[in-house]
């Protein structure tokens, strides 16, 4: 499994998103999977990925928020979470995406 956080330079929420992704993996017993941080520096690069604003968290290339459409815009992103609107996905949202990707409601297959 590959977990990536795509962000633009100076994104104030990319470190938080990385921390939430790492915590999500740890809570699922998947601490051996490393979160990859990737900078998006051009519109072309954004269009070539699933980038939907900074930060974008991907599980094997799929956005953690179902139905998200890549924008190609080098801008900040807002997330609706269970606690309100933030600039990064919640740990629960990332866990749900990992579980959905693995096809299980329990810990994902390694």
Secondary structure, 3 states (H helix, E strand, C coil): CCEEEEECCCCCCHHHHHHHHHHHHHHCCCCCCCEEEEECCCHHHHHCCCCCCECEEEECCEECCCCCCCCCCCCECCEEECCEEECCCCHHHHHHHHHHHHCCCCCCCC
